[in-house]
Amino acid sequence: MRQASCSNRRFCEMEPETPEHLLIYCTAVCRRRIKAFGLRFPNRDHITLLAPNSILDFINVLGLYLL
């Protein structure tokens, strides 16, 4: 079994799994993004205006816990 790399694709096969992809573009997490941010596909400006705790909550909902 291979170790997962930083660009693994746990949610979709569209793009490498980067913070930008998950926060803005990933179609596989749309519903969770709508619930967290109120938008299906927020833009970069919207993301920069979010409270840090809402981004952390989104990360936790995805199961990508920070250590």
N, C-alpha and C positions, 0 to 999 in steps of 0.2 A: 504494500500500500504506500503510495507516494504522499509526502507531506504537501499540504496546501501552500501555494505561493501567495504573495501579496495580491496578485491579480486574479485569484480564483473567482469562480462565478457561481455563487451559492443561490442566487435568485433568478438570474436569466442568463442566456447565452449570447446576448447582444454585444456587450462591451466588457472590457476588464472592470472588475469591481473596484471602483475608486469612490472616494467620498462624493465627488461631484456627480458621478453617475447615479449613485443611490439617492442623493438629495434632490436631483433635478430630473434625470432622464429615465431611470429604470421603470419600465412598464410593469414589471412583476411586483413592485411594492407601491403601486399607485394608491390603492385603497388605504394603506397604512399612512402614506404621505398626506392624503387628503385629511385623514383623521388628525394627524399631527400638526399640519400647517394650514389646512383649509384650502389647499390648491392641488390640483392633479399634477401639474408640471410647473412648479415655481421657477422663476428666473434667478439669476445670480444676485440681482439687487434685492429681491425678496428674501433670499437666504441670509444675506448680510444683515438684514434688519431683524431677524429672529432673535429671541432671547436664547442665550446658550442652553438653558435648561430644556427648552423645547427640542433643540437638536439632540441633546443627550437622551431625552425621553424617546425620540424617534429611533435612535441607535439601540436603546434597550428593547423597544418593541420588536425590532428586527432580530434581536438575539445576539447582537454584536456588542457584548458587554466590554466596557473599558476597565482596565485593571488599574 
